[in-house]
Amino acid sequence: MFASWFPELSNQTDAHLADAIALLTLSGSERIPVFFIREQHSEPENQKSIGLGAYIVTTPTETVLQELAEGTTAPLSEDAAYKELSSGRERSSSWLFARRQLLPETDKLPQQILEALLFQKGEALAIAQTEDGTRSITLYGEQSTLEEGTVLPAPILENDILSFNLREGQHIWQQAFGGLQRENQDILSGTLEHLLWSGFGDTVSMKYDILPLMEHHIAVRLTQNNSGGLLVLVRGETQDEKLLAMVTERLHEGIRLYLPKTKVTNYTFSNLFSTQNIHSDHSALYEELYMQDEWQIRSMQEVESTTGLFTAVKRGAFIIANTKDGLLSALDKGQPDHATPPSDQGMLVSTRQGGGWVNKVAFVSLFTEHLSSLAGEVDLPPLKNLPSILLWSMERRGPLTTITFKSA
């Protein structure tokens, strides 16, 4: 699985005998493989070895073997990152520990975005997989400031594309964005701004409108109707009520400018020639504003369309949908944190920063259609051969962040 990260381990005859494998850096960027084999197992062939505790240690480089024998290198067990990442793991468990800066760099934008989201600003990481196929990536980095967790969304349904709940999403975005090369930052921000512009014109900004709505808590659900149309539902909370009012106003102003507001009338004179009269026609738009259970509900759509922009705001809480039925259904169900979480003993609600479900094939198709400049092949070992319907969760505890993937 990790061949693209650690090519030094290919064609090493002792790799299949080893109970543990390490890559050591002596000088420059050269990495030397070291194999640890428990004494009761087969002896390594064609290489010199030394005894080290309960292990026979072998490596193709004698200098490394000599340094290990003399004890001139500090043991890994004294490293702060390793201590945290190895804590609680059984001695017989199989897992990988790596320094973040030693992983190979890529200049491919799709892979850089995924790596930035997965690894954030972790100094080191641990990757493990259990017998049931559950994979986890645990990062050692900044101390958690998360004061409140979130629950998993309801189980994914047949036509769902993705559904997730997230706390402090703006901070996660800023960390991931900061992990990109400057050129790729420009491409990503330009692509997202263009996507917003295509729906709302230049009245709505990713930086000043969308990201602030992700600062506290946000839940997103994308699904399809029976005709294949995309249904969008966003729910969340923000502590800045004034900003929320400004953002929703800009969203409606943008959709008003985007939706058709002109009417074309054709005239024919004496059956000889024709002309067109283009004039304003606000009757093509339907707008509504009313109160329901303290919610201020506002809608805007084309008269003959079922989709448009539908928002509901109550103090710092908000709901945004592209259909009226979606908005009203969300009002009936309450806020995201009021949902009943699925039973999963391996994922703690109290420390969960985010979690959700995704239909991988449907999401990739949607992503490729609307964000084609950000799509492309990636070679990221922890994400290889994941199930088509996937549950993910992000837990925070002290300096550790654990991202878990499992079959839904």
PyMOL commands that set and color helices and strands:
alter all, ss='L'
color gray80, all
select helices_A, chain A and resi 7-9+62-70+76-78+80-86+100-102+109-119+169-178+182-203+206-213+241-258+282-284+324-333+336-338+360-370+372-374+381-383
alter helices_A, ss='H'
color red, helices_A
select strands_A, chain A and resi 20-25+31-38+49-52+55-58+95-99+124-129+135-140+160-167+217-224+230-237+262-269+273-280+285-292+295-302+307-314+317-323+352-359+389-397+400-407
alter strands_A, ss='S'
color yellow, strands_A
deselect
rebuild
show_as cartoon
